[in-house]
């Protein structure tokens, strides 16, 4: 490719690393999603929503906060939560705090499914990522991805993006 004026092309090592990252993330997320779909008819996004809710008091979060926590658009989270509500995994209600926001709450049925699905998900994360890297490399990956998130995410005071 011809060098455009002012461009900062990746060198060969950077290009290899970038492509390995892009392909690896795609394959990893597809695999983790397929594991949950096959065993529980649950998408990786639905699983992540249930995890975020399970970690909160009363297993509830405002929809806007949930979208921020997942770094997904509000409309995408709304559509996903609507499917989950039909499956009785979550409930939505107007926030009693101010009457404006919508709370999403993990139901007992959703929590039970999460408890059942978690070992399958964690096994996939371990087999396909954690156990493939050294402890030092995995820690470095975490630091790099936190730096990427810090650069890309518009922080909201109520957002809780890190575990």
Residue pairs with C-beta under 8 A, 6 or more apart in sequence:
1 9
3 9
10 18
28 128
28 129
29 44
31 124
31 128
32 44
32 121
32 124
32 125
32 128
33 43
33 44
35 120
35 121
35 124
36 42
36 43
36 44
36 46
36 47
36 117
36 120
36 121
37 43
39 117
39 120
40 113
40 116
40 117
40 120
42 113
42 117
43 80
45 70
45 72
45 76
45 80
46 80
46 83
46 84
46 89
47 114
47 117
47 121
48 70
49 66
49 70
49 77
49 80
49 81
49 84
49 90
49 104
50 84
50 89
50 90
50 106
50 110
50 111
50 113
50 114
51 114
52 61
52 66
52 69
52 70
53 59
53 60
53 61
53 66
53 90
53 104
53 105
53 106
53 110
54 106
54 111
54 114
55 163
58 105
59 105
59 106
59 111
60 103
60 104
60 105
60 106
61 69
61 103
61 104
62 95
62 101
62 102
62 103
62 104
62 158
63 74
63 77
63 78
63 81
63 92
63 101
63 102
63 103
63 104
64 74
64 101
64 158
65 156
65 158
65 159
65 160
66 77
66 81
66 104
67 73
67 74
67 76
67 77
67 78
68 156
68 158
68 159
68 161
69 159
69 160
69 161
70 77
71 149
71 153
71 161
72 80
81 90
81 92
81 104
84 90
84 110
85 91
85 92
88 107
88 109
88 110
89 106
89 107
89 109
89 110
89 113
90 104
90 105
90 106
90 107
90 110
91 104
91 105
91 107
92 102
92 103
92 104
92 105
93 102
93 103
93 105
94 100
94 101
94 102
94 103
95 101
95 102
95 103
106 114
129 138
130 138
133 141
146 162
149 161
153 159
153 161
